[in-house]
Amino acid sequence: MDCRVVVEAAVPVYDVETVDEAVRIAISKTGEMLNPDLNYVEIEMGTRTSPAGEELPPAFLAADEALVALELELIVFNVEQEEHASRIARKEIGQQLHNIPLKVLSTEIMPEDEDSESDE
């Protein structure tokens, strides 16, 4: 079975003035760390909410430094369980993103290809 796994990363960024600038730099920095080995990982701006459920910007900015929430999505092939896919995704990404906190947000089983069954 194949699974789509979404991992949240907290990426620190330095010498920034706005949230938009922090997000742009964080995505670029993460892309550089993942390429060329993990160029199939999709990088998107993360979402944050307050304890009351209020939507917050994707970056926390203080003293010209920011901590940016990013979502990294990849497909893990030929796994036995969703938990196995989560561990593989976290390990693969973690090996490239040293000292970046990671958390698995979701694991979704990909639908089987009906075409491959009909070919057999």
C-alpha positions, 0 to 999 in steps of 0.5 A: 500500500502507498500512503501520503504523509504530511509532516509539519516542520518548524523552520527558524529564519533570521534577519527578517522583517515581515511574516511574508519574507520569513515564509518565503525564506523558510520555503527556499531554505527548506528546499535547498536542504531537501534537494537533490535527494528529496526533490519529490517532497512538496513544501507548503506554508503551514497553518497555525491556530490559537488555543481558542481556534483563531487562525494565526499567521504561519510564522511567529516573528520576534526581534527580526527572527521567525519560526515558520510552520511549513507542511512537507508532503510526500508519498511513501510507497510499499508500506504495510501500515500507516504508522510505518509510512509515518516513521519512514517519512519522518526519518527521510525528511529528518535526515536532511533537515538537521535540528528542525523539529518535525511532527507527522500531521496526517497519514492517508492511504492512497487509493489502489490503481484500478488500471493495474488490477485490470491489466493482470 
